[in-house]
Amino acid sequence: MNVNFKILGTRTVKSVKNIVLISSMVASLAACTVPGSALKINNKNVVAQSDQHVSIDELVDIYPITPLLVQRLQKPALHSKENIALLQAKQKYQYRVQAGDVLRVTVWDHPQLMAPVGVVPVSSSRDMPTTAGQVIHEDGRIYYPYVGAISVAGKTTTEIRRIVTQRLAGYIKNPKVEVDVVQYRSQRVYVSGAVRASNQLPITNVPLTLLDAINNVGGYNENADIQNIKITRDGRDLAVSLYDLMQHGDLSQNLLLKDGDVVYVPNNERMKVHILGEVQAQKTLRMEPAGMTLTAALGAANGLNNNIANAKGVFVIRAESGMSNNKIGKIYQLDLSDASAHVLGAQFQLEPNDVVYVTAAPVARWNRVLSNIFPSVSSLLAVSNSVGSF
């Protein structure tokens, strides 16, 4: 009995040692399963930065999604608005000719003046028939019989008609004069970006608004971001929303365009939301102009993976542009373990480039660790059994 007991005791000691050895190796293997733990920066040049010792936790704030937060973030409802300034500008609008425009001066009952020397046929397109007219020279003047050189740049046709009439009065009794622009060549508006056909549009005697310009180039295409149209004028950018203009009747978004304005309709590539983590289908979604809610985004990803997702860990990660209030971003957390929280998710509006991330449940994370180290543990146990058999 004593001998058998000693042998059994020896094997027991060996088994205990093996278990300790296996436990140590399991711990080491578990540490190796941490993503990125095998990446080293030894013998590499690390550039020191002023914020190197600042914890990222100090630069990010976390906000639980509550009814009060949703109410505070909710944008005011849009309603139709008048644009008194545009109406007044259109009423006062007068086209003023510049160098390059083509004028036609008509003196009634005097056909000899209808085609004077120096008047040439001018046509710029197949849609406009060839018409006799006088091109305004670079110095801003035109020449007319009896009248001579007339400085017309910057004047309206009414003002030009008055000047010609006064000068002809010394040669013709009660001259009846008409002046009109037959071709508008001097002033342009440029429309580009996500439109059907980028083009330059002439400024004419008919006021040209933003909506007119978009329609004149065939409208915008399916990839357009009509919420953030940019008008560049005199070196400054004006942001307008064509969506609010058309969908909500906000006429304040419609502007009267001027010579040299550049209208740019951006692509909606930046209008995306990224769905990551424990959802049925990770994907990147393109936002509609009307926006997207958190619930809609999760629905587009086929919902949470109920087997491994942590319903309390639904996060919306939103980066700040620049360093607002010394913060680089905000994180919003929604607890979907309570069914009533879905109401909040249906009201929480996402913004472009938001990242929706669903975390895994603690059990799921532990199972992943085990799945990574289990093959190694099995091999070690086999070795232990072999050693214990001696």
Secondary structure, DSSP 4 states (H G I P E B T S, - for coil): -HHHHHHHHHHHHHHHHHHHHHHHHHHHHHHHTSTTTT---TTS-PPP-TTTTS-GGGGEEEEE--HHHHHHHPPPPP--B--HHHHHHHHH------TT-EEEEEETT-GGGTS-TT-EEE--STTS--EEEEEPPTTSEEEETTTEEEE-TT--HHHHHHHHHHHHTTTSSS--EEEEEEE--S-EEEEEESBSS-EEEE--SS--BHHHHHHHTT-B-TTB-TTSEEEEETTEEEEE-HHHHHHS-BGGG--B--TT-EEEE-BGGG-EEEEEESBSS-EEEEPPTT--BHHHHHHHTTSB-TTTEEEEEEEEEEEEEEEETTEEEEEEEE-TTSTTHHHHHHH-B--TT-EEEEEEPHHHHHHHHHHHHHHHHHHHHHHHHHHHT-
